[in-house]
Amino acid sequence: MSKLNQDLLKKAISDVFEGTKQKKRKFVETIELQIGLKDYDTQRDKRFSGTVRLSNEVRKKLKVCILGDAVHVEEAQKLELDYMDIEAMKKLNKDKTLVKKLAKKYDAFLASQVILPQIPKLLGPGLNKAGKFPSLITHNDKINDKILELKSSIKFQLKKVLCMGVPVGHANLKEEELRSNIVHAINFLVSLLKKNWQNIRTLHIKILCCLFMRSVLFSHYYVVFHLLKGYHDKANYNKNNQNK
């Protein structure tokens, strides 16, 4: 059973969109869901990981690199997308610095079926450590369709700390589309947790101003709400913010 306060969620979303209108920017703001967990021991408990495709687009823009065979390299060229063939990957020689730079350059990777099993051998663990291990693309798939799928997919992964943030939409979505994404994302996360809702401490949504792969949080442009029933303290939040 969902513990989300739907009325509060709708109000929070409405205020988030109002916040995006305060100052027009040259890029589309990302809206992020932030989660605080409890009753988890990251040293002893199994660290969960899961990917889910949401109902609506999460990212307006996504820089993708195709790690392809001859067929996918040709398709990438026609679509004017960045790509690397197996020879280009071999030249990196599993150099940690070069692979790290590659991971930072792109938001996501797609790899051909024959290439994917060779990624660890060709590039080492760098992409996986960056949380950007390539998604599979077959010859039956169209690259544009796979990119569209990536744009609406998010990944939850527990690391060493009991908090995480995932994008759930952007400022160009309609309010109902964002609400649908948030509910879908939270319900999926709950299904990954060992005690489901009992492991959720806090849920917030906030506006992120993303530019050049770096998230910059403007204190005057920050909208955050607790979304759990019985846990709403906007007044205290505003008071604390004014005292800063």
C-alpha positions as CSV (number, residue, x, y, z in Angstrom):
1,M,0.0,0.0,0.0
2,S,1.4,3.4,-0.9
3,K,2.2,5.8,1.9
4,L,2.4,8.8,-0.4
5,N,0.2,11.8,0.4
6,Q,-1.3,12.4,-3.0
7,D,-2.6,15.9,-2.2
8,L,0.8,16.9,-0.9
9,L,2.5,15.4,-3.9
10,K,0.2,17.4,-6.3
11,K,0.9,20.6,-4.4
12,A,4.6,20.0,-4.3
13,I,4.7,19.4,-8.1
14,S,2.6,22.5,-8.7
15,D,5.1,24.6,-6.6
16,V,8.1,23.0,-8.4
17,F,6.7,24.1,-11.8
18,E,6.1,27.5,-10.4
19,G,9.7,27.6,-9.3
20,T,10.9,26.9,-12.8
21,K,9.1,30.0,-14.0
22,Q,10.9,32.3,-11.6
23,K,13.9,32.6,-13.8
24,K,14.0,31.4,-17.5
25,R,17.2,29.5,-18.4
26,K,18.8,28.5,-21.7
27,F,18.4,24.8,-20.8
28,V,15.7,22.6,-19.5
29,E,15.8,22.1,-15.7
30,T,15.9,18.6,-14.4
31,I,13.6,17.6,-11.5
32,E,15.1,15.0,-9.1
33,L,13.6,12.7,-6.5
34,Q,15.8,12.4,-3.4
35,I,15.5,9.5,-1.1
36,G,16.7,9.0,2.5
37,L,16.7,5.4,3.7
38,K,16.8,3.9,7.2
39,D,17.4,0.5,8.8
40,Y,20.0,-0.5,6.2
41,D,23.6,-1.6,6.9
42,T,25.5,-1.0,3.7
43,Q,28.3,-3.1,5.0
44,R,26.3,-6.2,5.8
45,D,23.0,-5.9,3.8
46,K,22.9,-6.7,0.1
47,R,23.2,-3.5,-1.9
48,F,20.3,-3.4,-4.3
49,S,20.3,-2.2,-7.9
50,G,17.5,-1.9,-10.3
51,T,16.5,-0.1,-13.5
52,V,13.0,0.9,-14.5
53,R,11.5,2.6,-17.5
54,L,9.0,5.4,-16.5
55,S,5.9,6.4,-18.3
56,N,7.3,9.7,-19.6
57,E,10.6,11.2,-20.6
58,V,13.0,11.9,-17.8
59,R,15.8,13.7,-19.6
60,K,15.2,16.2,-22.4
61,K,18.7,15.7,-23.7
62,L,21.0,12.7,-23.5
63,K,24.5,12.4,-24.9
64,V,24.9,8.8,-26.0
65,C,27.9,7.0,-27.5
66,I,27.4,3.8,-29.6
67,L,30.0,1.1,-29.0
68,G,29.1,-0.8,-32.1
69,D,29.8,-3.4,-34.7
70,A,29.9,-2.5,-38.4
71,V,26.1,-2.4,-38.7
72,H,25.6,-0.1,-35.7
73,V,28.6,2.1,-36.6
74,E,27.1,2.7,-40.0
75,E,23.7,3.5,-38.5
76,A,25.3,5.9,-35.9
77,Q,27.1,7.7,-38.8
78,K,23.8,8.2,-40.6
79,L,22.2,9.6,-37.4
80,E,25.3,11.8,-36.7
81,L,25.8,10.2,-33.3
82,D,29.2,9.6,-31.6
83,Y,30.5,6.0,-31.8
84,M,33.5,3.8,-31.2
85,D,34.2,0.6,-33.0
86,I,36.2,-2.3,-31.5
87,E,39.5,-0.9,-32.8
88,A,38.9,2.5,-31.2
89,M,38.2,0.8,-27.9
90,K,41.4,-1.3,-28.1
91,K,43.4,1.9,-28.4
92,L,42.3,3.0,-25.0
93,N,44.1,-0.1,-23.7
94,K,42.0,-0.2,-20.5
95,D,43.8,3.0,-19.4
96,K,41.8,4.1,-16.3
97,T,42.3,7.8,-17.0
98,L,41.1,7.6,-20.6
99,V,38.1,5.3,-19.7
100,K,37.1,7.7,-16.9
101,K,37.3,10.6,-19.3
102,L,35.1,8.6,-21.7
103,A,32.6,7.9,-19.0
104,K,32.4,11.6,-18.1
105,K,31.9,12.7,-21.7
106,Y,28.6,10.8,-22.2
107,D,25.4,10.3,-20.2
108,A,24.9,6.7,-21.5
109,F,26.3,4.1,-23.8
110,L,24.7,1.5,-26.2
111,A,26.7,-1.6,-27.2
112,S,26.1,-4.1,-30.0
113,Q,25.3,-7.7,-29.0
114,V,28.7,-8.9,-30.1
115,I,30.5,-6.0,-28.4
116,L,28.8,-6.0,-25.0
117,P,30.5,-9.2,-23.6
118,Q,33.9,-7.8,-24.5
119,I,33.5,-4.4,-22.7
120,P,35.2,-5.5,-19.5
121,K,38.1,-6.9,-21.5
122,L,38.4,-3.9,-23.8
123,L,37.7,-1.0,-21.3
124,G,38.1,-2.6,-17.8
125,P,35.6,-1.8,-15.0
126,G,35.6,2.0,-15.6
127,L,32.1,2.3,-17.2
128,N,30.6,0.0,-14.6
129,K,32.1,2.0,-11.7
130,A,30.7,5.2,-13.2
131,G,27.3,3.6,-13.3
132,K,27.3,3.8,-17.1
133,F,27.7,0.2,-18.2
134,P,26.3,0.0,-21.8
135,S,22.8,-1.1,-22.6
136,L,22.3,-3.8,-25.2
137,I,21.3,-3.0,-28.7
138,T,20.6,-5.7,-31.3
139,H,20.2,-5.6,-35.0
140,N,16.4,-5.7,-34.6
141,D,16.5,-2.5,-32.6
142,K,16.6,1.0,-33.9
143,I,19.1,3.3,-32.3
144,N,16.7,6.2,-31.9
145,D,14.2,3.9,-30.2
146,K,16.8,2.7,-27.7
147,I,17.8,6.3,-27.0
148,L,14.2,7.2,-26.3
149,E,14.1,4.3,-23.9
150,L,17.2,5.5,-22.1
151,K,15.7,9.0,-21.8
152,S,12.8,7.6,-19.8
153,S,14.8,5.0,-17.7
154,I,16.3,5.5,-14.3
155,K,18.5,3.4,-12.1
156,F,18.4,3.0,-8.3
157,Q,21.6,1.7,-6.8
158,L,22.5,1.6,-3.1
159,K,26.1,2.5,-2.4
160,K,27.9,3.3,0.9
161,V,25.5,6.0,2.1
162,L,21.7,5.8,2.9
163,C,20.7,8.5,0.4
164,M,20.4,8.7,-3.3
165,G,18.9,11.0,-6.0
166,V,17.5,10.1,-9.4
167,P,16.0,12.3,-12.1
168,V,12.3,11.8,-12.5
169,G,11.5,14.4,-15.1
170,H,12.1,17.9,-16.5
171,A,10.5,21.3,-16.6
172,N,8.9,20.7,-20.0
173,L,6.7,17.9,-18.8
174,K,3.1,18.4,-17.8
175,E,2.3,18.2,-14.1
176,E,0.4,14.9,-14.4
177,E,3.3,13.4,-16.4
178,L,5.7,14.3,-13.7
179,R,3.3,12.9,-11.0
180,S,3.1,9.6,-12.9
181,N,6.9,9.4,-13.1
182,I,7.4,10.1,-9.4
183,V,4.8,7.5,-8.3
184,H,6.2,4.9,-10.6
185,A,9.7,5.5,-9.5
186,I,8.9,5.4,-5.8
187,N,6.8,2.2,-6.1
188,F,9.7,0.5,-8.0
189,L,12.2,1.6,-5.4
190,V,10.0,0.3,-2.6
191,S,9.9,-3.1,-4.3
192,L,13.7,-3.3,-4.1
193,L,13.9,-2.6,-0.4
194,K,14.1,-5.5,2.1
195,K,11.3,-4.0,4.3
196,N,9.6,-2.0,1.6
197,W,8.1,1.2,2.9
198,Q,9.6,0.7,6.4
199,N,13.0,1.4,4.9
200,I,11.9,4.9,3.6
201,R,12.9,7.7,5.9
202,T,12.4,10.8,3.6
203,L,11.3,11.6,0.1
204,H,11.9,15.0,-1.5
205,I,11.6,16.5,-5.0
206,K,13.7,19.4,-6.0
207,I,14.8,21.4,-9.1
208,L,18.3,20.8,-10.3
209,C,20.0,23.2,-12.7
210,C,22.2,20.9,-14.8
211,L,24.8,22.2,-17.1
212,F,27.9,20.6,-18.6
213,M,27.3,17.3,-16.7
214,R,27.5,19.1,-13.4
215,S,24.6,19.7,-11.0
216,V,24.5,23.1,-9.6
217,L,22.0,23.9,-6.8
218,F,21.0,27.5,-6.5
219,S,19.9,28.2,-2.9
220,H,17.3,30.8,-4.1
221,Y,16.0,28.4,-6.6
222,Y,15.3,25.4,-4.5
223,V,11.9,23.7,-4.0
224,V,11.8,20.7,-1.6
225,F,9.0,18.9,0.0
226,H,8.5,15.8,2.2
227,L,6.1,13.5,0.4
228,L,5.4,11.0,3.1
229,K,2.1,11.1,5.0
230,G,2.3,13.0,8.2
231,Y,5.8,14.4,7.4
232,H,5.4,17.9,6.0
233,D,7.4,20.7,7.4
234,K,7.5,23.4,4.7
235,A,7.1,26.2,7.2
236,N,10.2,25.1,9.2
237,Y,12.1,24.6,6.0
238,N,11.4,28.2,4.8
239,K,12.2,29.5,8.3
240,N,15.6,27.8,8.3
241,N,16.3,28.9,4.8
242,Q,15.7,32.5,5.7
243,N,18.1,32.2,8.7
244,K,21.0,31.1,6.4
